[in-house]
């Protein structure tokens, strides 16, 4: 977090990030709706994403759940600087 390395979180995985002081503070995060109070208490902003969306805030990629895996993986790869080419 301190060195701006990519952080990827989906569903209730944001709870692990909340346990580390400052990781969520000032970030907009998509997660399972039940995590909204925790994100807010940790100083983040909960984003109510559609079930198929992912959200990028700097080097953090987040999504609500498994139904967003396609968008989540796409955004994770972008943050990593990966380019996929199809012949």
N, C-alpha and C positions, 0 to 999 in steps of 0.2 A: 504494500500500500504506500509506504513512504517513498519508494523509488518509482512510483507510477507504473508498476507492472500490471498487466491485465488481470482483472478479477471477473469471474463469471459466476453468476448465481441464478438458480432457477427454483421455483416453488418456495418451500420454506427454508432453503439454503441460506437465505439472508439472515436467519437467526444466528448462524455461526459468525457471520461478519459483524453483527451487532455486538457480539461478545468481545470483539476486539475494538478497543476504544478508538473512536475517530474514523473508522473505515466508512461508515454510512453517513456520518455528519456532513451536511451540505450536498449530498447526492440525491438524485431522483432515482427511485428504485421501483421496479415492477416485481411483484411477488404474490404468493398466495394471499388472498384477501384477509385471512386471519392474522397475518403478520403486520397489517397496517398500523395498529397501535404501537408495536415495538419499533417499527421503522421511524415513526414520528417521535417517540421518546428518545431514540438514539440520535435525533437531530437531522434525520433524512426526510425526504418528501416521498410519500407513497404515490405511485402512479397506477391507476386502475386500467391496466392494459386489457385488450381483448384477449381471448384464449389463444389466439394465433400470432400475437405480436411479441416482439422483443424490444427492449429500450436500451439505448447506449447513452451513458453519461461519462464522457472522458474515456477512461480505460475500463470502466465497469459496464458489463453487459448483464441485463437481467430479464427474466420472463416469469410469467405466472405459473406455468406448468408444462407437462409433457406435450400438450397439444400445440405448443409454440416451438417445438424442437427445430423445425425447418428454419424459421426466422432466427431463433437463438443461435444455431450453429452458423448461419450465414453471417450474423453480426460478430460472433466470436472470431471467425476467420478474418473478417475485415480488420478488427482491432489487432489481430496478430500480423496483419500485413500479408496474408496469404492470398494468392490469386489462383483460381481454378480455371483451367482452360480445357475446353472440350474440342477434340479434333474434328 
